[in-house]
Amino acid sequence: MVAEPFALGSLFQSPLGRLMYYLLMLVCLEAGWGMCYNEWRARGKQEYFSLLAAFSALLIARGVALVTDLLAGGPLAGLLGASQMLLDMAALVLLCW
C-alpha cells in the first residue's frame, strides 16, 4: 500500500484551507502594519509612512479577497475580484516606491 504524498496545493483547494490562508495573511499583515505604525509614530520619517500606506493597501486587498472568496457564487464576485487585483497592484507599487 502506497501512501499519497502531502500536497500543499490541495490544502488550499478546500474552503477551510482558503479561509485559514486568508486569516493567516491578515494576521501577518496586521503585525507588519503595527510595526510600521509604531516606527512612524516614534520617528516620523516619510519612508515609514510609505510602508504604512503599502501595508494598509495590502490589508484592504486581503480583506477584499476574503470577502470575494466567501461570496464566490454571488453576482458581485467578478467585480470584487477585479478590485482585489487593483488593490494588490497599488500595494505593490507603494512597496516598490
Backbone as JSON, one array per atom type, in Angstrom:
{
  "sequence": "MVAEPFALGSLFQSPLGRLMYYLLMLVCLEAGWGMCYNEWRARGKQEYFSLLAAFSALLIARGVALVTDLLAGGPLAGLLGASQMLLDMAALVLLCW",
  "N": [[0.84, -1.17, 0.0], [0.64, 2.17, -0.92], [1.28, 5.3, 0.35], [-0.35, 8.41, -0.17], [1.32, 11.32, -1.29], [1.75, 14.31, 0.6], [0.26, 17.23, -0.45], [0.61, 20.61, -0.62], [-0.82, 22.35, -2.17], [-3.29, 21.1, -2.5], [-4.44, 21.5, -0.06], [-5.17, 24.18, -0.07], [-7.23, 24.15, -1.83], [-9.53, 23.44, -0.6], [-12.41, 24.85, 1.07], [-12.05, 25.48, 3.82], [-9.27, 25.48, 4.04], [-8.59, 27.65, 2.37], [-9.8, 29.72, 3.81], [-8.28, 29.62, 6.17], [-5.81, 30.36, 5.08], [-6.3, 33.05, 4.24], [-6.93, 34.23, 6.72], [-4.54, 33.84, 8.14], [-2.8, 35.34, 6.54], [-3.93, 37.89, 6.95], [-3.41, 38.25, 9.69], [-0.58, 38.26, 9.73], [-0.04, 40.47, 8.05], [-1.25, 42.44, 9.57], [0.42, 42.49, 11.78], [2.8, 43.44, 10.6], [1.86, 45.94, 9.77], [1.33, 47.11, 12.25], [3.94, 47.27, 13.31], [5.15, 49.05, 11.49], [3.55, 51.29, 11.9], [4.14, 51.91, 14.57], [6.88, 52.58, 14.36], [6.69, 54.75, 12.61], [5.24, 56.58, 14.17], [7.06, 56.92, 16.27], [9.43, 57.85, 15.03], [8.71, 59.44, 12.85], [9.4, 59.54, 10.14], [9.31, 59.79, 6.54], [9.6, 57.45, 4.99], [8.62, 55.39, 6.59], [5.97, 56.06, 6.66], [5.28, 55.6, 4.01], [5.63, 52.82, 3.85], [3.67, 52.14, 5.7], [1.37, 52.96, 4.34], [1.49, 51.16, 2.2], [1.24, 48.68, 3.53], [-1.31, 49.09, 4.53], [-2.82, 49.13, 2.17], [-2.34, 46.5, 1.33], [-3.55, 45.09, 3.44], [-6.23, 45.85, 3.08], [-6.64, 44.79, 0.53], [-6.33, 42.01, 0.99], [-8.45, 41.66, 2.77], [-10.6, 42.23, 1.07], [-10.18, 40.11, -0.66], [-10.77, 37.96, 1.0], [-13.51, 38.42, 1.46], [-14.38, 38.2, -1.18], [-13.81, 35.51, -1.66], [-15.58, 34.33, 0.14], [-18.0, 35.09, -0.93], [-18.12, 33.77, -3.37], [-19.95, 32.61, -5.18], [-21.75, 34.57, -5.73], [-23.3, 37.42, -7.46], [-21.56, 39.59, -7.47], [-18.97, 38.7, -7.52], [-17.11, 38.79, -9.66], [-16.63, 41.56, -9.92], [-15.61, 42.14, -7.38], [-13.32, 40.57, -7.45], [-11.84, 41.86, -9.46], [-11.43, 44.35, -8.26], [-9.88, 43.53, -6.14], [-7.52, 42.73, -7.44], [-6.71, 45.21, -8.43], [-6.2, 46.62, -6.04], [-4.12, 45.03, -5.04], [-2.13, 45.53, -6.98], [-1.76, 48.29, -6.59], [-0.74, 48.27, -3.98], [1.65, 46.88, -4.38], [2.99, 48.71, -6.02], [3.28, 50.82, -4.2], [4.93, 49.57, -2.31], [7.23, 49.16, -3.85], [7.93, 51.79, -4.36]],
  "CA": [[0.0, 0.0, 0.0], [1.45, 3.37, -1.07], [0.62, 6.48, 0.9], [-0.35, 9.55, -1.07], [2.16, 12.4, -0.76], [1.03, 15.52, 1.04], [0.39, 18.35, -1.4], [0.15, 21.84, -0.01], [-1.81, 22.93, -3.06], [-4.61, 20.51, -2.27], [-5.0, 22.09, 1.16], [-5.78, 25.47, -0.39], [-8.4, 23.95, -2.69], [-10.72, 23.29, 0.24], [-12.85, 26.15, 1.62], [-11.43, 25.73, 5.12], [-7.87, 25.8, 3.79], [-8.52, 29.02, 1.86], [-10.12, 30.6, 4.92], [-7.1, 29.66, 7.04], [-4.79, 31.13, 4.37], [-6.63, 34.47, 4.32], [-6.82, 34.69, 8.1], [-3.11, 33.89, 8.48], [-2.25, 36.51, 5.85], [-4.39, 39.09, 7.62], [-2.69, 38.38, 10.97], [0.8, 38.64, 9.42], [-0.03, 41.84, 7.55], [-1.58, 43.31, 10.69], [1.64, 42.63, 12.59], [3.68, 44.34, 9.86], [1.27, 47.27, 9.83], [1.55, 47.63, 13.6], [5.36, 47.65, 13.47], [5.39, 50.28, 10.72], [2.84, 52.39, 12.58], [4.9, 52.26, 15.76], [8.1, 53.26, 13.92], [6.31, 56.04, 12.04], [4.9, 57.47, 15.28], [8.24, 57.21, 17.07], [10.46, 58.56, 14.29], [8.08, 60.42, 11.98], [10.05, 59.62, 8.82], [8.42, 59.57, 5.4], [9.68, 56.07, 4.48], [7.73, 54.56, 7.39], [4.6, 56.35, 6.23], [5.09, 54.91, 2.73], [5.42, 51.41, 4.18], [2.37, 52.06, 6.36], [0.36, 53.03, 3.28], [1.54, 49.91, 1.44], [0.64, 47.64, 4.36], [-2.75, 49.36, 4.59], [-3.41, 48.66, 0.91], [-2.31, 45.04, 1.34], [-4.59, 44.62, 4.36], [-7.53, 46.03, 2.43], [-6.72, 43.82, -0.57], [-6.56, 40.67, 1.55], [-9.81, 41.66, 3.29], [-11.48, 42.09, -0.09], [-10.01, 38.74, -1.16], [-11.54, 37.09, 1.9], [-14.94, 38.62, 1.16], [-14.59, 37.63, -2.51], [-13.84, 34.06, -1.54], [-16.8, 33.93, 0.84], [-19.14, 35.36, -1.84], [-17.65, 33.29, -4.68], [-21.04, 32.27, -6.09], [-22.65, 35.69, -5.88], [-23.17, 38.2, -8.69], [-20.5, 40.59, -7.36], [-17.67, 38.04, -7.41], [-16.21, 39.31, -10.69], [-16.27, 42.94, -9.57], [-14.74, 42.1, -6.21], [-12.03, 40.03, -7.88], [-11.12, 42.9, -10.19], [-10.98, 45.37, -7.3], [-8.8, 42.92, -5.37], [-6.31, 42.81, -8.25], [-6.32, 46.61, -8.48], [-5.59, 46.96, -4.75], [-2.83, 44.35, -4.98], [-1.17, 46.26, -7.81], [-1.47, 49.56, -5.92], [0.11, 47.98, -2.83], [2.98, 46.55, -4.9], [3.61, 49.97, -6.46], [3.69, 51.54, -2.99], [6.09, 48.89, -1.72], [8.41, 49.43, -4.69], [8.25, 53.19, -4.25]],
  "C": [[0.89, 1.24, 0.0], [0.65, 4.56, -0.53], [0.7, 7.62, -0.1], [0.52, 10.65, -0.47], [1.29, 13.61, -0.4], [1.3, 16.63, 0.04], [-0.22, 19.59, -0.76], [-0.93, 22.51, -0.86], [-3.2, 22.37, -2.86], [-5.25, 21.05, -1.0], [-5.73, 23.38, 0.85], [-6.95, 25.35, -1.35], [-9.68, 23.78, -1.88], [-11.12, 24.65, 0.8], [-12.21, 26.47, 2.97], [-9.96, 26.1, 4.97], [-7.69, 27.22, 3.28], [-8.83, 30.02, 2.95], [-8.93, 30.74, 5.87], [-5.99, 30.49, 6.4], [-5.07, 32.63, 4.51], [-6.5, 35.0, 5.74], [-5.36, 34.79, 8.54], [-2.45, 35.09, 7.79], [-2.67, 37.8, 6.52], [-3.66, 39.31, 8.94], [-1.25, 38.84, 10.72], [0.88, 40.08, 8.92], [-0.37, 42.84, 8.66], [-0.37, 43.53, 11.59], [2.62, 43.58, 11.9], [3.17, 45.78, 9.89], [1.51, 47.9, 11.19], [3.0, 48.06, 13.84], [5.67, 48.93, 12.71], [4.73, 51.47, 11.37], [3.61, 52.86, 13.8], [6.17, 53.02, 15.39], [7.78, 54.65, 13.35], [5.96, 57.04, 13.14], [6.12, 57.86, 16.1], [9.24, 58.09, 16.33], [9.91, 59.63, 13.36], [8.7, 60.56, 10.6], [9.07, 59.23, 7.72], [8.44, 58.12, 4.92], [8.79, 55.13, 5.3], [6.27, 54.81, 7.02], [4.3, 55.66, 4.91], [4.85, 53.42, 2.96], [4.06, 51.2, 4.86], [1.24, 52.1, 5.34], [0.32, 51.74, 2.48], [0.92, 48.77, 2.24], [-0.87, 47.85, 4.49], [-3.44, 48.86, 3.33], [-3.41, 47.14, 0.84], [-3.36, 44.47, 2.28], [-5.98, 44.74, 3.73], [-7.71, 45.01, 1.31], [-6.99, 42.41, -0.06], [-7.95, 40.57, 2.17], [-10.83, 41.51, 2.18], [-11.38, 40.68, -0.67], [-10.78, 37.75, -0.3], [-13.03, 37.2, 1.61], [-15.27, 38.02, -0.2], [-14.69, 36.12, -2.45], [-15.1, 33.58, -0.84], [-18.04, 34.1, -0.05], [-18.86, 34.85, -3.25], [-18.8, 33.01, -5.65], [-21.96, 33.43, -6.38], [-22.41, 36.49, -7.16], [-22.03, 39.22, -8.65], [-19.1, 39.99, -7.34], [-16.67, 38.56, -8.43], [-15.73, 40.71, -10.39], [-15.33, 42.97, -8.38], [-13.37, 41.54, -6.56], [-11.2, 41.06, -8.61], [-10.62, 43.98, -9.25], [-9.86, 44.83, -6.42], [-7.48, 43.02, -6.13], [-5.81, 44.25, -8.34], [-5.65, 47.04, -7.17], [-4.25, 46.27, -4.57], [-1.77, 45.09, -5.79], [-0.79, 47.59, -7.17], [-0.53, 49.34, -4.72], [1.53, 47.62, -3.29], [3.72, 47.79, -5.39], [4.08, 50.76, -5.26], [4.9, 50.9, -2.33], [7.36, 49.14, -2.53], [8.86, 50.88, -4.58], [9.0, 53.43, -2.98]]
}
